[in-house]
Amino acid sequence: MLRCPKCGSREIYPVAGGYTGWIYRCKKCGYQGALVLEYDEEEPESGDRRQ
Ligand SMILES: [Zn+2]
């Protein structure tokens, strides 16, 4: 799972690949870059399940 490092949105998708790796773009805030946040497990959208 990928998330935008800027706004935390999950509406982020790869737009190009090249020598340096993938470039991602956030649909929500318009962020574009190679840096994204990766999560292995799903986070609750609006939960109080934080420990
Ligand atoms: Zn964003």
mmCIF file of the protein (N, C-alpha, C, O) and its ligand, coordinates in Angstrom:
data_MODEL
# 
_entry.id   MODEL 
# 
loop_
_entity.id 
_entity.type 
_entity.pdbx_number_of_molecules 
1 polymer     1 
2 non-polymer 1 
# 
_entity_poly.entity_id                      1 
_entity_poly.type                           'polypeptide(L)' 
_entity_poly.nstd_linkage                   no 
_entity_poly.nstd_monomer                   no 
_entity_poly.pdbx_seq_one_letter_code       MLRCPKCGSREIYPVAGGYTGWIYRCKKCGYQGALVLEYDEEEPESGDRRQ 
_entity_poly.pdbx_seq_one_letter_code_can   MLRCPKCGSREIYPVAGGYTGWIYRCKKCGYQGALVLEYDEEEPESGDRRQ 
_entity_poly.pdbx_strand_id                 A 
# 
loop_
_entity_poly_seq.entity_id 
_entity_poly_seq.num 
_entity_poly_seq.mon_id 
_entity_poly_seq.hetero 
1 1  MET n 
1 2  LEU n 
1 3  ARG n 
1 4  CYS n 
1 5  PRO n 
1 6  LYS n 
1 7  CYS n 
1 8  GLY n 
1 9  SER n 
1 10 ARG n 
1 11 GLU n 
1 12 ILE n 
1 13 TYR n 
1 14 PRO n 
1 15 VAL n 
1 16 ALA n 
1 17 GLY n 
1 18 GLY n 
1 19 TYR n 
1 20 THR n 
1 21 GLY n 
1 22 TRP n 
1 23 ILE n 
1 24 TYR n 
1 25 ARG n 
1 26 CYS n 
1 27 LYS n 
1 28 LYS n 
1 29 CYS n 
1 30 GLY n 
1 31 TYR n 
1 32 GLN n 
1 33 GLY n 
1 34 ALA n 
1 35 LEU n 
1 36 VAL n 
1 37 LEU n 
1 38 GLU n 
1 39 TYR n 
1 40 ASP n 
1 41 GLU n 
1 42 GLU n 
1 43 GLU n 
1 44 PRO n 
1 45 GLU n 
1 46 SER n 
1 47 GLY n 
1 48 ASP n 
1 49 ARG n 
1 50 ARG n 
1 51 GLN n 
# 
loop_
_struct_asym.id 
_struct_asym.entity_id 
A 1 
B 2 
# 
loop_
_chem_comp.id 
_chem_comp.type 
_chem_comp.mon_nstd_flag 
ALA 'L-peptide linking' y 
ARG 'L-peptide linking' y 
ASP 'L-peptide linking' y 
CYS 'L-peptide linking' y 
GLN 'L-peptide linking' y 
GLU 'L-peptide linking' y 
GLY 'peptide linking'   y 
ILE 'L-peptide linking' y 
LEU 'L-peptide linking' y 
LYS 'L-peptide linking' y 
MET 'L-peptide linking' y 
PRO 'L-peptide linking' y 
SER 'L-peptide linking' y 
THR 'L-peptide linking' y 
TRP 'L-peptide linking' y 
TYR 'L-peptide linking' y 
VAL 'L-peptide linking' y 
ZN  non-polymer         . 
# 
_pdbx_entity_nonpoly.entity_id   2 
_pdbx_entity_nonpoly.name        ? 
_pdbx_entity_nonpoly.comp_id     ZN 
# 
_pdbx_nonpoly_scheme.asym_id         B 
_pdbx_nonpoly_scheme.entity_id       2 
_pdbx_nonpoly_scheme.mon_id          ZN 
_pdbx_nonpoly_scheme.ndb_seq_num     1 
_pdbx_nonpoly_scheme.pdb_seq_num     101 
_pdbx_nonpoly_scheme.auth_seq_num    101 
_pdbx_nonpoly_scheme.pdb_mon_id      ZN 
_pdbx_nonpoly_scheme.auth_mon_id     ZN 
_pdbx_nonpoly_scheme.pdb_strand_id   A 
_pdbx_nonpoly_scheme.pdb_ins_code    . 
# 
loop_
_atom_site.group_PDB 
_atom_site.id 
_atom_site.type_symbol 
_atom_site.label_atom_id 
_atom_site.label_alt_id 
_atom_site.label_comp_id 
_atom_site.label_asym_id 
_atom_site.label_entity_id 
_atom_site.label_seq_id 
_atom_site.pdbx_PDB_ins_code 
_atom_site.Cartn_x 
_atom_site.Cartn_y 
_atom_site.Cartn_z 
_atom_site.occupancy 
_atom_site.B_iso_or_equiv 
_atom_site.pdbx_formal_charge 
_atom_site.auth_seq_id 
_atom_site.auth_comp_id 
_atom_site.auth_asym_id 
_atom_site.auth_atom_id 
_atom_site.pdbx_PDB_model_num 
ATOM   1   N  N  . MET A 1 1  ? 0.844   -1.198 0.000   1.00 0.00 ? 1   MET A N  1 
ATOM   2   C  CA . MET A 1 1  ? 0.000   0.000  0.000   1.00 0.00 ? 1   MET A CA 1 
ATOM   3   C  C  . MET A 1 1  ? 0.877   1.245  0.000   1.00 0.00 ? 1   MET A C  1 
ATOM   4   O  O  . MET A 1 1  ? 1.841   1.346  0.758   1.00 0.00 ? 1   MET A O  1 
ATOM   5   N  N  . LEU A 1 2  ? 0.529   2.171  -0.850  1.00 0.00 ? 2   LEU A N  1 
ATOM   6   C  CA . LEU A 1 2  ? 1.306   3.402  -0.951  1.00 0.00 ? 2   LEU A CA 1 
ATOM   7   C  C  . LEU A 1 2  ? 0.513   4.583  -0.435  1.00 0.00 ? 2   LEU A C  1 
ATOM   8   O  O  . LEU A 1 2  ? -0.710  4.638  -0.565  1.00 0.00 ? 2   LEU A O  1 
ATOM   9   N  N  . ARG A 1 3  ? 1.222   5.517  0.147   1.00 0.00 ? 3   ARG A N  1 
ATOM   10  C  CA . ARG A 1 3  ? 0.566   6.728  0.620   1.00 0.00 ? 3   ARG A CA 1 
ATOM   11  C  C  . ARG A 1 3  ? 1.417   7.938  0.266   1.00 0.00 ? 3   ARG A C  1 
ATOM   12  O  O  . ARG A 1 3  ? 2.643   7.869  0.175   1.00 0.00 ? 3   ARG A O  1 
ATOM   13  N  N  . CYS A 1 4  ? 0.724   9.035  0.072   1.00 0.00 ? 4   CYS A N  1 
ATOM   14  C  CA . CYS A 1 4  ? 1.395   10.276 -0.250  1.00 0.00 ? 4   CYS A CA 1 
ATOM   15  C  C  . CYS A 1 4  ? 2.128   10.810 0.980   1.00 0.00 ? 4   CYS A C  1 
ATOM   16  O  O  . CYS A 1 4  ? 1.538   10.894 2.057   1.00 0.00 ? 4   CYS A O  1 
ATOM   17  N  N  . PRO A 1 5  ? 3.406   11.173 0.835   1.00 0.00 ? 5   PRO A N  1 
ATOM   18  C  CA . PRO A 1 5  ? 4.176   11.683 1.962   1.00 0.00 ? 5   PRO A CA 1 
ATOM   19  C  C  . PRO A 1 5  ? 3.756   13.090 2.361   1.00 0.00 ? 5   PRO A C  1 
ATOM   20  O  O  . PRO A 1 5  ? 4.111   13.572 3.436   1.00 0.00 ? 5   PRO A O  1 
ATOM   21  N  N  . LYS A 1 6  ? 3.016   13.731 1.506   1.00 0.00 ? 6   LYS A N  1 
ATOM   22  C  CA . LYS A 1 6  ? 2.646   15.122 1.723   1.00 0.00 ? 6   LYS A CA 1 
ATOM   23  C  C  . LYS A 1 6  ? 1.305   15.241 2.444   1.00 0.00 ? 6   LYS A C  1 
ATOM   24  O  O  . LYS A 1 6  ? 1.183   15.940 3.450   1.00 0.00 ? 6   LYS A O  1 
ATOM   25  N  N  . CYS A 1 7  ? 0.314   14.552 1.913   1.00 0.00 ? 7   CYS A N  1 
ATOM   26  C  CA . CYS A 1 7  ? -1.019  14.680 2.491   1.00 0.00 ? 7   CYS A CA 1 
ATOM   27  C  C  . CYS A 1 7  ? -1.526  13.375 3.084   1.00 0.00 ? 7   CYS A C  1 
ATOM   28  O  O  . CYS A 1 7  ? -2.564  13.355 3.745   1.00 0.00 ? 7   CYS A O  1 
ATOM   29  N  N  . GLY A 1 8  ? -0.801  12.284 2.853   1.00 0.00 ? 8   GLY A N  1 
ATOM   30  C  CA . GLY A 1 8  ? -1.201  11.018 3.443   1.00 0.00 ? 8   GLY A CA 1 
ATOM   31  C  C  . GLY A 1 8  ? -2.293  10.299 2.684   1.00 0.00 ? 8   GLY A C  1 
ATOM   32  O  O  . GLY A 1 8  ? -2.807  9.279  3.142   1.00 0.00 ? 8   GLY A O  1 
ATOM   33  N  N  . SER A 1 9  ? -2.646  10.819 1.540   1.00 0.00 ? 9   SER A N  1 
ATOM   34  C  CA . SER A 1 9  ? -3.696  10.193 0.756   1.00 0.00 ? 9   SER A CA 1 
ATOM   35  C  C  . SER A 1 9  ? -3.232  8.883  0.136   1.00 0.00 ? 9   SER A C  1 
ATOM   36  O  O  . SER A 1 9  ? -2.052  8.695  -0.157  1.00 0.00 ? 9   SER A O  1 
ATOM   37  N  N  . ARG A 1 10 ? -4.171  8.001  -0.051  1.00 0.00 ? 10  ARG A N  1 
ATOM   38  C  CA . ARG A 1 10 ? -3.828  6.752  -0.709  1.00 0.00 ? 10  ARG A CA 1 
ATOM   39  C  C  . ARG A 1 10 ? -4.104  6.818  -2.197  1.00 0.00 ? 10  ARG A C  1 
ATOM   40  O  O  . ARG A 1 10 ? -3.939  5.835  -2.920  1.00 0.00 ? 10  ARG A O  1 
ATOM   41  N  N  . GLU A 1 11 ? -4.525  7.987  -2.641  1.00 0.00 ? 11  GLU A N  1 
ATOM   42  C  CA . GLU A 1 11 ? -4.816  8.185  -4.065  1.00 0.00 ? 11  GLU A CA 1 
ATOM   43  C  C  . GLU A 1 11 ? -3.525  8.510  -4.800  1.00 0.00 ? 11  GLU A C  1 
ATOM   44  O  O  . GLU A 1 11 ? -3.378  9.573  -5.403  1.00 0.00 ? 11  GLU A O  1 
ATOM   45  N  N  . ILE A 1 12 ? -2.609  7.580  -4.733  1.00 0.00 ? 12  ILE A N  1 
ATOM   46  C  CA . ILE A 1 12 ? -1.303  7.822  -5.342  1.00 0.00 ? 12  ILE A CA 1 
ATOM   47  C  C  . ILE A 1 12 ? -0.967  6.668  -6.274  1.00 0.00 ? 12  ILE A C  1 
ATOM   48  O  O  . ILE A 1 12 ? -1.205  5.500  -5.965  1.00 0.00 ? 12  ILE A O  1 
ATOM   49  N  N  . TYR A 1 13 ? -0.419  7.022  -7.400  1.00 0.00 ? 13  TYR A N  1 
ATOM   50  C  CA . TYR A 1 13 ? -0.169  5.987  -8.393  1.00 0.00 ? 13  TYR A CA 1 
ATOM   51  C  C  . TYR A 1 13 ? 1.088   6.307  -9.185  1.00 0.00 ? 13  TYR A C  1 
ATOM   52  O  O  . TYR A 1 13 ? 1.446   7.475  -9.334  1.00 0.00 ? 13  TYR A O  1 
ATOM   53  N  N  . PRO A 1 14 ? 1.757   5.288  -9.692  1.00 0.00 ? 14  PRO A N  1 
ATOM   54  C  CA . PRO A 1 14 ? 2.973   5.502  -10.476 1.00 0.00 ? 14  PRO A CA 1 
ATOM   55  C  C  . PRO A 1 14 ? 2.644   6.083  -11.842 1.00 0.00 ? 14  PRO A C  1 
ATOM   56  O  O  . PRO A 1 14 ? 1.686   5.668  -12.493 1.00 0.00 ? 14  PRO A O  1 
ATOM   57  N  N  . VAL A 1 15 ? 3.444   7.040  -12.263 1.00 0.00 ? 15  VAL A N  1 
ATOM   58  C  CA . VAL A 1 15 ? 3.221   7.662  -13.566 1.00 0.00 ? 15  VAL A CA 1 
ATOM   59  C  C  . VAL A 1 15 ? 4.362   7.381  -14.536 1.00 0.00 ? 15  VAL A C  1 
ATOM   60  O  O  . VAL A 1 15 ? 4.180   7.425  -15.753 1.00 0.00 ? 15  VAL A O  1 
ATOM   61  N  N  . ALA A 1 16 ? 5.528   7.093  -13.995 1.00 0.00 ? 16  ALA A N  1 
ATOM   62  C  CA . ALA A 1 16 ? 6.663   6.849  -14.868 1.00 0.00 ? 16  ALA A CA 1 
ATOM   63  C  C  . ALA A 1 16 ? 7.733   6.048  -14.144 1.00 0.00 ? 16  ALA A C  1 
ATOM   64  O  O  . ALA A 1 16 ? 7.893   6.139  -12.927 1.00 0.00 ? 16  ALA A O  1 
ATOM   65  N  N  . GLY A 1 17 ? 8.445   5.278  -14.913 1.00 0.00 ? 17  GLY A N  1 
ATOM   66  C  CA . GLY A 1 17 ? 9.546   4.525  -14.349 1.00 0.00 ? 17  GLY A CA 1 
ATOM   67  C  C  . GLY A 1 17 ? 10.808  4.816  -15.137 1.00 0.00 ? 17  GLY A C  1 
ATOM   68  O  O  . GLY A 1 17 ? 10.764  5.039  -16.347 1.00 0.00 ? 17  GLY A O  1 
ATOM   69  N  N  . GLY A 1 18 ? 11.911  4.811  -14.451 1.00 0.00 ? 18  GLY A N  1 
ATOM   70  C  CA . GLY A 1 18 ? 13.139  5.137  -15.158 1.00 0.00 ? 18  GLY A CA 1 
ATOM   71  C  C  . GLY A 1 18 ? 14.350  4.627  -14.410 1.00 0.00 ? 18  GLY A C  1 
ATOM   72  O  O  . GLY A 1 18 ? 14.266  3.665  -13.646 1.00 0.00 ? 18  GLY A O  1 
ATOM   73  N  N  . TYR A 1 19 ? 15.456  5.267  -14.631 1.00 0.00 ? 19  TYR A N  1 
ATOM   74  C  CA . TYR A 1 19 ? 16.711  4.826  -14.041 1.00 0.00 ? 19  TYR A CA 1 
ATOM   75  C  C  . TYR A 1 19 ? 16.686  4.933  -12.529 1.00 0.00 ? 19  TYR A C  1 
ATOM   76  O  O  . TYR A 1 19 ? 17.261  4.106  -11.821 1.00 0.00 ? 19  TYR A O  1 
ATOM   77  N  N  . THR A 1 20 ? 16.015  5.956  -12.051 1.00 0.00 ? 20  THR A N  1 
ATOM   78  C  CA . THR A 1 20 ? 16.041  6.209  -10.612 1.00 0.00 ? 20  THR A CA 1 
ATOM   79  C  C  . THR A 1 20 ? 14.878  5.540  -9.903  1.00 0.00 ? 20  THR A C  1 
ATOM   80  O  O  . THR A 1 20 ? 14.735  5.653  -8.686  1.00 0.00 ? 20  THR A O  1 
ATOM   81  N  N  . GLY A 1 21 ? 14.060  4.854  -10.657 1.00 0.00 ? 21  GLY A N  1 
ATOM   82  C  CA . GLY A 1 21 ? 12.922  4.207  -10.028 1.00 0.00 ? 21  GLY A CA 1 
ATOM   83  C  C  . GLY A 1 21 ? 11.617  4.837  -10.477 1.00 0.00 ? 21  GLY A C  1 
ATOM   84  O  O  . GLY A 1 21 ? 11.557  5.561  -11.471 1.00 0.00 ? 21  GLY A O  1 
ATOM   85  N  N  . TRP A 1 22 ? 10.590  4.543  -9.726  1.00 0.00 ? 22  TRP A N  1 
ATOM   86  C  CA . TRP A 1 22 ? 9.271   5.001  -10.099 1.00 0.00 ? 22  TRP A CA 1 
ATOM   87  C  C  . TRP A 1 22 ? 8.998   6.418  -9.635  1.00 0.00 ? 22  TRP A C  1 
ATOM   88  O  O  . TRP A 1 22 ? 9.439   6.850  -8.570  1.00 0.00 ? 22  TRP A O  1 
ATOM   89  N  N  . ILE A 1 23 ? 8.263   7.117  -10.462 1.00 0.00 ? 23  ILE A N  1 
ATOM   90  C  CA . ILE A 1 23 ? 7.770   8.423  -10.063 1.00 0.00 ? 23  ILE A CA 1 
ATOM   91  C  C  . ILE A 1 23 ? 6.274   8.272  -9.781  1.00 0.00 ? 23  ILE A C  1 
ATOM   92  O  O  . ILE A 1 23 ? 5.519   7.702  -10.568 1.00 0.00 ? 23  ILE A O  1 
ATOM   93  N  N  . TYR A 1 24 ? 5.890   8.797  -8.645  1.00 0.00 ? 24  TYR A N  1 
ATOM   94  C  CA . TYR A 1 24 ? 4.488   8.663  -8.251  1.00 0.00 ? 24  TYR A CA 1 
ATOM   95  C  C  . TYR A 1 24 ? 3.805   10.018 -8.244  1.00 0.00 ? 24  TYR A C  1 
ATOM   96  O  O  . TYR A 1 24 ? 4.435   11.067 -8.116  1.00 0.00 ? 24  TYR A O  1 
ATOM   97  N  N  . ARG A 1 25 ? 2.513   9.951  -8.383  1.00 0.00 ? 25  ARG A N  1 
ATOM   98  C  CA . ARG A 1 25 ? 1.750   11.181 -8.360  1.00 0.00 ? 25  ARG A CA 1 
ATOM   99  C  C  . ARG A 1 25 ? 0.525   11.003 -7.476  1.00 0.00 ? 25  ARG A C  1 
ATOM   100 O  O  . ARG A 1 25 ? -0.169  9.987  -7.522  1.00 0.00 ? 25  ARG A O  1 
ATOM   101 N  N  . CYS A 1 26 ? 0.291   12.022 -6.676  1.00 0.00 ? 26  CYS A N  1 
ATOM   102 C  CA . CYS A 1 26 ? -0.860  11.997 -5.794  1.00 0.00 ? 26  CYS A CA 1 
ATOM   103 C  C  . CYS A 1 26 ? -2.035  12.697 -6.470  1.00 0.00 ? 26  CYS A C  1 
ATOM   104 O  O  . CYS A 1 26 ? -1.926  13.813 -6.979  1.00 0.00 ? 26  CYS A O  1 
ATOM   105 N  N  . LYS A 1 27 ? -3.145  12.000 -6.451  1.00 0.00 ? 27  LYS A N  1 
ATOM   106 C  CA . LYS A 1 27 ? -4.328  12.521 -7.111  1.00 0.00 ? 27  LYS A CA 1 
ATOM   107 C  C  . LYS A 1 27 ? -4.945  13.653 -6.307  1.00 0.00 ? 27  LYS A C  1 
ATOM   108 O  O  . LYS A 1 27 ? -5.626  14.527 -6.844  1.00 0.00 ? 27  LYS A O  1 
ATOM   109 N  N  . LYS A 1 28 ? -4.693  13.614 -5.032  1.00 0.00 ? 28  LYS A N  1 
ATOM   110 C  CA . LYS A 1 28 ? -5.385  14.524 -4.135  1.00 0.00 ? 28  LYS A CA 1 
ATOM   111 C  C  . LYS A 1 28 ? -4.706  15.896 -4.052  1.00 0.00 ? 28  LYS A C  1 
ATOM   112 O  O  . LYS A 1 28 ? -5.355  16.929 -4.213  1.00 0.00 ? 28  LYS A O  1 
ATOM   113 N  N  . CYS A 1 29 ? -3.393  15.892 -3.800  1.00 0.00 ? 29  CYS A N  1 
ATOM   114 C  CA . CYS A 1 29 ? -2.709  17.172 -3.584  1.00 0.00 ? 29  CYS A CA 1 
ATOM   115 C  C  . CYS A 1 29 ? -1.792  17.539 -4.742  1.00 0.00 ? 29  CYS A C  1 
ATOM   116 O  O  . CYS A 1 29 ? -1.252  18.645 -4.783  1.00 0.00 ? 29  CYS A O  1 
ATOM   117 N  N  . GLY A 1 30 ? -1.615  16.619 -5.680  1.00 0.00 ? 30  GLY A N  1 
ATOM   118 C  CA . GLY A 1 30 ? -0.791  16.934 -6.829  1.00 0.00 ? 30  GLY A CA 1 
ATOM   119 C  C  . GLY A 1 30 ? 0.684   16.675 -6.627  1.00 0.00 ? 30  GLY A C  1 
ATOM   120 O  O  . GLY A 1 30 ? 1.504   17.008 -7.482  1.00 0.00 ? 30  GLY A O  1 
ATOM   121 N  N  . TYR A 1 31 ? 1.022   16.084 -5.499  1.00 0.00 ? 31  TYR A N  1 
ATOM   122 C  CA . TYR A 1 31 ? 2.420   15.761 -5.244  1.00 0.00 ? 31  TYR A CA 1 
ATOM   123 C  C  . TYR A 1 31 ? 2.950   14.821 -6.319  1.00 0.00 ? 31  TYR A C  1 
ATOM   124 O  O  . TYR A 1 31 ? 2.257   13.904 -6.758  1.00 0.00 ? 31  TYR A O  1 
ATOM   125 N  N  . GLN A 1 32 ? 4.176   15.063 -6.731  1.00 0.00 ? 32  GLN A N  1 
ATOM   126 C  CA . GLN A 1 32 ? 4.798   14.164 -7.683  1.00 0.00 ? 32  GLN A CA 1 
ATOM   127 C  C  . GLN A 1 32 ? 6.244   13.954 -7.314  1.00 0.00 ? 32  GLN A C  1 
ATOM   128 O  O  . GLN A 1 32 ? 6.981   14.918 -7.107  1.00 0.00 ? 32  GLN A O  1 
ATOM   129 N  N  . GLY A 1 33 ? 6.655   12.722 -7.230  1.00 0.00 ? 33  GLY A N  1 
ATOM   130 C  CA . GLY A 1 33 ? 8.032   12.446 -6.882  1.00 0.00 ? 33  GLY A CA 1 
ATOM   131 C  C  . GLY A 1 33 ? 8.260   10.974 -6.660  1.00 0.00 ? 33  GLY A C  1 
ATOM   132 O  O  . GLY A 1 33 ? 7.346   10.158 -6.770  1.00 0.00 ? 33  GLY A O  1 
ATOM   133 N  N  . ALA A 1 34 ? 9.487   10.652 -6.346  1.00 0.00 ? 34  ALA A N  1 
ATOM   134 C  CA . ALA A 1 34 ? 9.853   9.253  -6.188  1.00 0.00 ? 34  ALA A CA 1 
ATOM   135 C  C  . ALA A 1 34 ? 9.604   8.766  -4.765  1.00 0.00 ? 34  ALA A C  1 
ATOM   136 O  O  . ALA A 1 34 ? 9.581   7.564  -4.499  1.00 0.00 ? 34  ALA A O  1 
ATOM   137 N  N  . LEU A 1 35 ? 9.420   9.710  -3.867  1.00 0.00 ? 35  LEU A N  1 
ATOM   138 C  CA . LEU A 1 35 ? 9.252   9.348  -2.469  1.00 0.00 ? 35  LEU A CA 1 
ATOM   139 C  C  . LEU A 1 35 ? 7.787   9.117  -2.124  1.00 0.00 ? 35  LEU A C  1 
ATOM   140 O  O  . LEU A 1 35 ? 6.943   10.003 -2.260  1.00 0.00 ? 35  LEU A O  1 
ATOM   141 N  N  . VAL A 1 36 ? 7.517   7.909  -1.680  1.00 0.00 ? 36  VAL A N  1 
ATOM   142 C  CA . VAL A 1 36 ? 6.172   7.606  -1.205  1.00 0.00 ? 36  VAL A CA 1 
ATOM   143 C  C  . VAL A 1 36 ? 6.285   6.805  0.084   1.00 0.00 ? 36  VAL A C  1 
ATOM   144 O  O  . VAL A 1 36 ? 7.325   6.223  0.393   1.00 0.00 ? 36  VAL A O  1 
ATOM   145 N  N  . LEU A 1 37 ? 5.221   6.795  0.801   1.00 0.00 ? 37  LEU A N  1 
ATOM   146 C  CA . LEU A 1 37 ? 5.194   6.010  2.019   1.00 0.00 ? 37  LEU A CA 1 
ATOM   147 C  C  . LEU A 1 37 ? 4.585   4.651  1.716   1.00 0.00 ? 37  LEU A C  1 
ATOM   148 O  O  . LEU A 1 37 ? 3.555   4.544  1.051   1.00 0.00 ? 37  LEU A O  1 
ATOM   149 N  N  . GLU A 1 38 ? 5.233   3.640  2.208   1.00 0.00 ? 38  GLU A N  1 
ATOM   150 C  CA . GLU A 1 38 ? 4.737   2.292  1.975   1.00 0.00 ? 38  GLU A CA 1 
ATOM   151 C  C  . GLU A 1 38 ? 4.293   1.667  3.284   1.00 0.00 ? 38  GLU A C  1 
ATOM   152 O  O  . GLU A 1 38 ? 4.985   1.718  4.301   1.00 0.00 ? 38  GLU A O  1 
ATOM   153 N  N  . TYR A 1 39 ? 3.127   1.083  3.215   1.00 0.00 ? 39  TYR A N  1 
ATOM   154 C  CA . TYR A 1 39 ? 2.613   0.394  4.386   1.00 0.00 ? 39  TYR A CA 1 
ATOM   155 C  C  . TYR A 1 39 ? 2.328   -1.049 4.038   1.00 0.00 ? 39  TYR A C  1 
ATOM   156 O  O  . TYR A 1 39 ? 1.798   -1.360 2.971   1.00 0.00 ? 39  TYR A O  1 
ATOM   157 N  N  . ASP A 1 40 ? 2.684   -1.904 4.941   1.00 0.00 ? 40  ASP A N  1 
ATOM   158 C  CA . ASP A 1 40 ? 2.430   -3.318 4.716   1.00 0.00 ? 40  ASP A CA 1 
ATOM   159 C  C  . ASP A 1 40 ? 1.007   -3.697 5.092   1.00 0.00 ? 40  ASP A C  1 
ATOM   160 O  O  . ASP A 1 40 ? 0.369   -4.518 4.435   1.00 0.00 ? 40  ASP A O  1 
ATOM   161 N  N  . GLU A 1 41 ? 0.529   -3.084 6.156   1.00 0.00 ? 41  GLU A N  1 
ATOM   162 C  CA . GLU A 1 41 ? -0.811  -3.436 6.595   1.00 0.00 ? 41  GLU A CA 1 
ATOM   163 C  C  . GLU A 1 41 ? -1.747  -2.244 6.490   1.00 0.00 ? 41  GLU A C  1 
ATOM   164 O  O  . GLU A 1 41 ? -1.334  -1.084 6.464   1.00 0.00 ? 41  GLU A O  1 
ATOM   165 N  N  . GLU A 1 42 ? -2.973  -2.571 6.434   1.00 0.00 ? 42  GLU A N  1 
ATOM   166 C  CA . GLU A 1 42 ? -3.974  -1.539 6.247   1.00 0.00 ? 42  GLU A CA 1 
ATOM   167 C  C  . GLU A 1 42 ? -4.223  -0.774 7.539   1.00 0.00 ? 42  GLU A C  1 
ATOM   168 O  O  . GLU A 1 42 ? -4.341  -1.346 8.623   1.00 0.00 ? 42  GLU A O  1 
ATOM   169 N  N  . GLU A 1 43 ? -4.296  0.524  7.378   1.00 0.00 ? 43  GLU A N  1 
ATOM   170 C  CA . GLU A 1 43 ? -4.571  1.351  8.528   1.00 0.00 ? 43  GLU A CA 1 
ATOM   171 C  C  . GLU A 1 43 ? -6.048  1.726  8.555   1.00 0.00 ? 43  GLU A C  1 
ATOM   172 O  O  . GLU A 1 43 ? -6.643  1.991  7.511   1.00 0.00 ? 43  GLU A O  1 
ATOM   173 N  N  . PRO A 1 44 ? -6.616  1.746  9.703   1.00 0.00 ? 44  PRO A N  1 
ATOM   174 C  CA . PRO A 1 44 ? -8.021  2.151  9.794   1.00 0.00 ? 44  PRO A CA 1 
ATOM   175 C  C  . PRO A 1 44 ? -8.209  3.603  9.391   1.00 0.00 ? 44  PRO A C  1 
ATOM   176 O  O  . PRO A 1 44 ? -7.454  4.477  9.817   1.00 0.00 ? 44  PRO A O  1 
ATOM   177 N  N  . GLU A 1 45 ? -9.196  3.851  8.585   1.00 0.00 ? 45  GLU A N  1 
ATOM   178 C  CA . GLU A 1 45 ? -9.426  5.196  8.082   1.00 0.00 ? 45  GLU A CA 1 
ATOM   179 C  C  . GLU A 1 45 ? -9.692  6.183  9.211   1.00 0.00 ? 45  GLU A C  1 
ATOM   180 O  O  . GLU A 1 45 ? -9.033  7.216  9.333   1.00 0.00 ? 45  GLU A O  1 
ATOM   181 N  N  . SER A 1 46 ? -10.668 5.838  10.025  1.00 0.00 ? 46  SER A N  1 
ATOM   182 C  CA . SER A 1 46 ? -11.016 6.724  11.127  1.00 0.00 ? 46  SER A CA 1 
ATOM   183 C  C  . SER A 1 46 ? -11.307 5.873  12.352  1.00 0.00 ? 46  SER A C  1 
ATOM   184 O  O  . SER A 1 46 ? -12.450 5.733  12.788  1.00 0.00 ? 46  SER A O  1 
ATOM   185 N  N  . GLY A 1 47 ? -10.268 5.328  12.872  1.00 0.00 ? 47  GLY A N  1 
ATOM   186 C  CA . GLY A 1 47 ? -10.467 4.402  13.978  1.00 0.00 ? 47  GLY A CA 1 
ATOM   187 C  C  . GLY A 1 47 ? -9.859  4.911  15.269  1.00 0.00 ? 47  GLY A C  1 
ATOM   188 O  O  . GLY A 1 47 ? -8.973  5.765  15.285  1.00 0.00 ? 47  GLY A O  1 
ATOM   189 N  N  . ASP A 1 48 ? -10.361 4.362  16.323  1.00 0.00 ? 48  ASP A N  1 
ATOM   190 C  CA . ASP A 1 48 ? -9.762  4.642  17.624  1.00 0.00 ? 48  ASP A CA 1 
ATOM   191 C  C  . ASP A 1 48 ? -8.927  3.443  18.051  1.00 0.00 ? 48  ASP A C  1 
ATOM   192 O  O  . ASP A 1 48 ? -8.673  3.208  19.233  1.00 0.00 ? 48  ASP A O  1 
ATOM   193 N  N  . ARG A 1 49 ? -8.520  2.712  17.050  1.00 0.00 ? 49  ARG A N  1 
ATOM   194 C  CA . ARG A 1 49 ? -7.842  1.456  17.344  1.00 0.00 ? 49  ARG A CA 1 
ATOM   195 C  C  . ARG A 1 49 ? -6.346  1.655  17.537  1.00 0.00 ? 49  ARG A C  1 
ATOM   196 O  O  . ARG A 1 49 ? -5.580  0.695  17.609  1.00 0.00 ? 49  ARG A O  1 
ATOM   197 N  N  . ARG A 1 50 ? -5.957  2.882  17.616  1.00 0.00 ? 50  ARG A N  1 
ATOM   198 C  CA . ARG A 1 50 ? -4.530  3.154  17.810  1.00 0.00 ? 50  ARG A CA 1 
ATOM   199 C  C  . ARG A 1 50 ? -4.096  2.754  19.217  1.00 0.00 ? 50  ARG A C  1 
ATOM   200 O  O  . ARG A 1 50 ? -4.779  3.049  20.198  1.00 0.00 ? 50  ARG A O  1 
ATOM   201 N  N  . GLN A 1 51 ? -2.984  2.098  19.299  1.00 0.00 ? 51  GLN A N  1 
ATOM   202 C  CA . GLN A 1 51 ? -2.534  1.609  20.599  1.00 0.00 ? 51  GLN A CA 1 
ATOM   203 C  C  . GLN A 1 51 ? -1.550  2.569  21.234  1.00 0.00 ? 51  GLN A C  1 
ATOM   204 O  O  . GLN A 1 51 ? -1.066  2.316  22.337  1.00 0.00 ? 51  GLN A O  1 
HETATM 205 ZN ZN . ZN  B 2 .  ? -0.989  14.007 -1.611  1.00 0.00 2 101 ZN  A ZN 1 
# 
